[in-house]
């Protein structure tokens, strides 16, 4: 996920990330934002699955200090 998320937030197609060996069933922790979205994290990199325009995507984020609350 680090290679696809250089700026701290990115969107990528699920098949592109999965073709690199990514498995969304393995994660270390989660974070729930104020909208109720639950991001799953693999250490400091988080992901949230979304469907936009009939295409499955992951929103990738990087852990921030404010998420500890």
C-alpha positions, 0 to 999 in steps of 0.5 A: 500500500505504501507504493500506491499512497505517496501523498497520504491519501490515494484511490486505487482500483481493488484489482490493481492492489489485489494483483500485487498480493494484497489481501484485505482480510488481514489487518492490524487494527481499525479506525472509525471516522466521524462519518462512520466509515471504518478504515482497516489498517496494516500498521500505518496504512489504512484502506476503505473499500468503495464502489464508484461508477460500478467499479470497486476501489480502495481509498488509501490513507496513512495513520495520523496522530489525531486518529488515536482518540 
